[in-house]
């Protein structure tokens, strides 16, 4: 359309920034994982919890299992896989 600016990348960047601000200012820890348990995003509370309990700061693109014991999270894995199946 004539006269319409293409600012989609700016809108996406701004939305991501707002989401990060929102998540960092909640009292709950949030960790976004991909289907292979790779960390895509986390908030400050989740990072603080990982540093406190597991003595390791969180990092984007790291495996969730670098922070917690897989064998102690069977229930979490079951629910995670169930959620992935519902998404399809």
For each residue, the residues with C-beta under 8 A, 3 or more apart:
1: 4
2:
3:
4: 1
5:
6:
7: 10 11
8: 11 12
9: 12 13
10: 7 13 14
11: 7 8 14 15
12: 8 9 15 16
13: 9 10 16 17
14: 10 11 17 18
15: 11 12 18 19
16: 12 13 19 20
17: 13 14 20 21
18: 14 15 21 22
19: 15 16 22 23
20: 16 17 23 24 41 43
21: 17 18 24 25
22: 18 19 25 26
23: 19 20 26 30 41 43 44
24: 20 21 43 44 45
25: 21 22
26: 22 23 30 43 45
27: 45
28: 45
29: 42 43 45 46 48 49
30: 23 26 41 42 43 45 46
31: 39 41 42 43 46 58 64
32: 39 40 41 42
33: 37 38 39 40 64 80
34: 37 38 40
35: 84
36: 63
37: 33 34 63 64 65 80
38: 33 34 61 62 63 64
39: 31 32 33 42 58 59 60 61 62 63 64
40: 32 33 34 60 61
41: 20 23 30 31 32 60
42: 29 30 31 32 39 46 47 58 60
43: 20 23 24 26 29 30 31 46 47
44: 23 24 47 48
45: 24 26 27 28 29 30 48 49
46: 29 30 31 42 43 49 50 58
47: 42 43 44 50 51 57 58
48: 29 44 45 51 52
49: 29 45 46 52 53
50: 46 47 53 54 56 57 58 67
51: 47 48 54 55 56 57 58
52: 48 49
53: 49 50
54: 50 51 67 68
55: 51
56: 50 51 66 67
57: 47 50 51
58: 31 39 42 46 47 50 51 62 67
59: 39 62
60: 39 40 41 42
61: 38 39 40
62: 38 39 58 59 66 67
63: 36 37 38 39 66
64: 31 33 37 38 39 67 68
65: 37 68 69 70
66: 56 62 63
67: 50 54 56 58 62 64
68: 54 64 65 72 73
69: 65 72 73
70: 65 73 77
71: 74
72: 68 69
73: 68 69 70 76 77
74: 71 77 78
75: 78 79
76: 73 79 80
77: 70 73 74 80 81
78: 74 75 81 82
79: 75 76 82 83
80: 33 37 76 77 83 84
81: 77 78 84 85
82: 78 79 85 86
83: 79 80 86 87
84: 35 80 81 87 88
85: 81 82 88
86: 82 83
87: 83 84
88: 84 85
